[in-house]
Amino acid sequence: MPVKYDIEIPERVIKALGLRESEVSETLKKELSVYFFEKKLLSFGQARQFSGLSVWDFLEFLRERKIPLHYDLAEYEEDLETIRELS
């Protein structure tokens, strides 16, 4: 079940990022999902789900940022558990 958190982001930061207000949430979710995946804090499946992207779009997003896939047995089992929970 999703949990919603409110954070305050200075307007100058949003402007520096070149984002419109309507793009902030989606962009931050994608960028954070990639960051957490790269740092091995989230599995591929968790990061992809957090990003809101399809599997193929998330793979492309990682490729564009030159972030290698790291996917081991533990992550596979974790993703299977996530799938079971979502079913």
N, C-alpha and C positions, 0 to 999 in steps of 0.2 A: 504494500500500500504506500503510495507516494506521501511524502511529508513536505510541507512547504515552509521555507525559511525566507525571511526578509533580510536583505543586506542593503546597506547604503553605499552607493558608488558615487564619488564626486562627479559632477557634470563635466569637469575638465578632463577627467579620465575617459569618460565616454566619448567626448569630442576628440581626444588624442587617439583613441582607437578607431575613429572614423565611423562610429556606429550611429544608426538612427535608433530612437527609443524602441521602435517595434522589433529591432534586431537583437537587442541586448540579451534577453533571456536565452534565446536559441543559441546565439553565438557563445555565450559563457558556458552553457551546458556542453556544447561540442568541445570547446577548448579545455575545459576542466576534465572531461572524460578522457581526452587524449593525454593530458598531463598525468592523471591518476593511472592510466594504463602504462605509460612509459615508465613511471616510478614503481610499477608492479604493485600498486595499492588496490587496483581492480583487475579482475580477469578480463579477457576480451569480451565475453558475453555481458558482464556487468557494465563495462565501459560503453559498449555498443548500446545497451539498453538506456543508460544514463544520457547518452548523446541524442537519443531519439532518432537515430539514423538506421536504415536497413543494414544488414550485414555487409552487402556489397558497397554501399555508400560509405560505411565506416572504414572498410578496408581501403577504399580510395582516399578517404580523408587521412588515414595513417600514411599511405604511400606518398601523398602530396607533401607531407611533413617529414618524410624520410625516417619514419619510426618503424623499426623492425618488429615483426610479430614475435612474441615469446609465449609459447603455449605448451605447457607440460601436462602430465597426467593429472596432477592435483587441480589444475585449472579446468581441465576437461570434466573431471568429476564435479567440481563446483558448478560449472555451467549446466551439467545434467541435473543437478539438484535445483538450480534456478528454473530450469525448464519444467521440472516436476511441480514446483511451487506455483508456476504460472498457469499450469494446465488445469 
